[in-house]
Amino acid sequence: MFHSNTPVRSTQKDQLYPFYDAIVIGAGIAGLICGTFLAKTGKKVLIVEQHSIPGGYCTSFKRKGFNFDAAVHHIGGCGRWSVVGRCLRILGIEMDFSCLDPMDNLIFPDFSIEIPADLERYILGLQDRYPPEKDRIKSFFQDYTKLYRATFHNEKSQILETYKNITYGDMLNRYFENDELKTILSGQWGYIGLPPSQASAIAMCQMMVNYLKDGAYFPSGGTQGFANAIFKKFIDFGGHVMLSSEAIKIHLNGTAVNGITLRGGKEISSGLLVSNIDARKTFLELLEGEMDPSFLKKIHGMRRSCSFFLLYLGLGGDADVSNLKRGFYHQATNSNSLDREWMYISVPTRICPDLAPLNKKIISVVVSINEETYEDVTNWDSFKEHMTRVILNRLEEYVPNIQKYIEVKEAATPKTLERYTSNTKGAAYGWAVTVDQMWDNRLPHESPIKNLYLAGHWTRPGPGIAAVVSSGWSVANLIIENWRQTI
Ligand SMILES: Cc1cc2nc3c(=O)[nH]c(=O)nc-3n(C[C@H](O)[C@H](O)[C@H](O)COP(=O)(O)OP(=O)(O)OC[C@H]3O[C@@H](n4cnc5c(N)ncnc54)[C@H](O)[C@@H]3O)c2cc1C
């Protein structure tokens, strides 16, 4: 089994080819999946990554023997027949996962509920809780799964017509009047980074159906283990990789791409590029040469997703974390709005004790940072201290005397996320998942520049690991089909 501590290395400089059939910029999960499918065909493929490790947001770091997941907490769609499971099987990647059941907990000030890792059980639980809504609950989830299938298979269908232009909040209002039920069904909006009043119905459905149908999965050894396993398969297929290598220019030969320049000046040639990085940077900063002005205008007008503040705690063995559940802790609100603020807490050592030294524990906390909050911050160090204090005060309610047990305390702000991944202002999910930026409105995989493709959460279908696996895979299929036709 390939674990996060297996060393990952760049290809030796003297082994690099003068010309590649394809270069992938960015070793996020979409870039790794796309590159691995391309390398599997026997073509010469290079991945360049600015960081010293692969994975993008799906990476881990170590402090004093504690192994913290930097961003991703769990992955949807890992069942044998779901998108990630199928993709790994086709690539021949062996991975051990723990299936999380319950999938999540939603903790509201006046009640809490477990979300089981099985849709039928979830539906029955909701029907028991809200008997007058029994039939509507059934038809809501039928539509939800139908909509997911239609988007996944890219089918023209009535269900897509019905929901493609409405928000998730509108979708809930079409079905239900019961506010508590709608609050529960909105309780996991943090996974797409926009509250129900603004998020597209398709975005919520794409993120949630995998989780609800076959659960959330935690990769053995932490989320870095997931990235490393794909990375290793890419190398096994003969792929080349340059870590700690930032692409700073994309060159054009007339209207088609013909290579990149890395920071430091090294130029590498290829007639085909896949950008797994921030789309705004791809077109506004890296690309040299003329671009269609209407496309550039569109990019300028697009809105990025929220970012997060993260607190990572390593606790001594005597800390009692038994009162903490994994899931969303929602704040009280005076209104009936479904857009409640939340804090997400997980205790990964409960799933995988060897992430910490013997008997010790890890707690990680995520808080959403929207655009306005980001712009208001003038001093990020003070912001970090303030947020850490606020979160520790809240944790104290569940873990008495928590301060006494802290052995490691690390925090990440949107600035940290940006530093490690170059997603503008630490955008967690690429473009925001508003109605006008999802489905047909999200940037397509093929760009206006010949042989420049996009893979990852800045393109279709959207954010989250299951979606970017699908994105990288779709782009590889497009490219392989083009290669076949030009033989
Ligand atoms: C805090 C947080 C928690 C999350 N939790 C979850 C979760 O639990 N489950 C889930 O499914 N999703 C989660 N997400 C969302 C998910 O992580 C992302 O949608 C997904 O990982 C994006 O993958 P990607 O391949 O598109 O790109 P990224 O992960 O953004 O990777 C892009 C890569 O490109 C590299 N790069 C950038 N610029 C350059 C350049 N110029 N040259 C070379 N390399 C470059 C970066 O270093 C990076 O490695 C979370 C996101 C955040 C921020």
The ligand as a MOL file (V3000), in Angstrom:
LIG
                    3D

  0  0  0     0  0            999 V3000
M  V30 BEGIN CTAB
M  V30 COUNTS 53 58 0 0 0
M  V30 BEGIN ATOM
M  V30 1 C -10.1180 23.8270 3.2090 0
M  V30 2 C -10.7330 23.0100 2.1080 0
M  V30 3 C -11.4120 21.8560 2.4190 0
M  V30 4 C -11.9600 21.0690 1.3940 0
M  V30 5 N -12.5600 19.8970 1.7480 0
M  V30 6 C -12.9800 19.0670 0.7800 0
M  V30 7 C -13.4450 17.7650 1.1310 0
M  V30 8 O -13.4460 17.3690 2.3030 0
M  V30 9 N -13.8690 16.9680 0.1130 0
M  V30 10 C -13.8560 17.3780 -1.1970 0
M  V30 11 O -14.2670 16.6040 -2.0780 0
M  V30 12 N -13.4150 18.6160 -1.5470 0
M  V30 13 C -12.9570 19.4560 -0.5940 0
M  V30 14 N -12.4700 20.6860 -0.9380 0
M  V30 15 C -12.4790 21.1140 -2.3600 0
M  V30 16 C -11.3890 20.3840 -3.1370 0
M  V30 17 O -10.2440 20.3160 -2.3480 0
M  V30 18 C -11.0570 21.0640 -4.4680 0
M  V30 19 O -12.2300 21.3620 -5.2000 0
M  V30 20 C -10.1470 20.1790 -5.3090 0
M  V30 21 O -9.1150 19.6130 -4.5280 0
M  V30 22 C -9.5410 20.9800 -6.4560 0
M  V30 23 O -8.6670 20.1430 -7.1910 0
M  V30 24 P -7.9640 20.6560 -8.5180 0
M  V30 25 O -7.2910 19.4920 -9.1270 0
M  V30 26 O -8.9550 21.3910 -9.3500 0
M  V30 27 O -6.8870 21.7590 -8.1090 0
M  V30 28 P -6.0080 22.1930 -6.8600 0
M  V30 29 O -6.1590 21.2970 -5.7060 0
M  V30 30 O -6.2450 23.6490 -6.6730 0
M  V30 31 O -4.5260 21.9790 -7.4280 0
M  V30 32 C -3.9200 22.8390 -8.3610 0
M  V30 33 C -2.4250 22.5150 -8.3700 0
M  V30 34 O -1.7740 23.3560 -9.3090 0
M  V30 35 C -0.5490 23.8250 -8.7420 0
M  V30 36 N -0.2050 25.0810 -9.4230 0
M  V30 37 C -0.8790 26.2620 -9.3710 0
M  V30 38 N -0.2870 27.1720 -10.1670 0
M  V30 39 C 0.7760 26.5510 -10.7400 0
M  V30 40 C 1.7520 26.9650 -11.6940 0
M  V30 41 N 1.7620 28.1970 -12.2160 0
M  V30 42 N 2.7110 26.0710 -12.0640 0
M  V30 43 C 2.7260 24.8010 -11.5620 0
M  V30 44 N 1.8050 24.3680 -10.6590 0
M  V30 45 C 0.8390 25.2270 -10.2630 0
M  V30 46 C -0.8810 23.9980 -7.2850 0
M  V30 47 O 0.2770 24.0480 -6.4820 0
M  V30 48 C -1.7460 22.7790 -7.0320 0
M  V30 49 O -0.9750 21.6570 -6.6620 0
M  V30 50 C -11.8810 21.4950 0.0420 0
M  V30 51 C -11.1970 22.6720 -0.2730 0
M  V30 52 C -10.6100 23.4220 0.7420 0
M  V30 53 C -9.8420 24.6530 0.3930 0
M  V30 END ATOM
M  V30 BEGIN BOND
M  V30 1 1 1 2
M  V30 2 1 2 3
M  V30 3 2 2 52
M  V30 4 2 3 4
M  V30 5 1 4 5
M  V30 6 1 4 50
M  V30 7 2 5 6
M  V30 8 1 6 7
M  V30 9 1 6 13
M  V30 10 2 7 8
M  V30 11 1 7 9
M  V30 12 1 9 10
M  V30 13 2 10 11
M  V30 14 1 10 12
M  V30 15 2 12 13
M  V30 16 1 13 14
M  V30 17 1 14 15
M  V30 18 1 14 50
M  V30 19 1 15 16
M  V30 20 1 16 17
M  V30 21 1 16 18
M  V30 22 1 18 19
M  V30 23 1 18 20
M  V30 24 1 20 21
M  V30 25 1 20 22
M  V30 26 1 22 23
M  V30 27 1 23 24
M  V30 28 2 24 25
M  V30 29 1 24 26
M  V30 30 1 24 27
M  V30 31 1 27 28
M  V30 32 2 28 29
M  V30 33 1 28 30
M  V30 34 1 28 31
M  V30 35 1 31 32
M  V30 36 1 32 33
M  V30 37 1 33 34
M  V30 38 1 33 48
M  V30 39 1 34 35
M  V30 40 1 35 36
M  V30 41 1 35 46
M  V30 42 1 36 37
M  V30 43 1 36 45
M  V30 44 2 37 38
M  V30 45 1 38 39
M  V30 46 1 39 40
M  V30 47 2 39 45
M  V30 48 1 40 41
M  V30 49 2 40 42
M  V30 50 1 42 43
M  V30 51 2 43 44
M  V30 52 1 44 45
M  V30 53 1 46 47
M  V30 54 1 46 48
M  V30 55 1 48 49
M  V30 56 2 50 51
M  V30 57 1 51 52
M  V30 58 1 52 53
M  V30 END BOND
M  V30 END CTAB
M  END
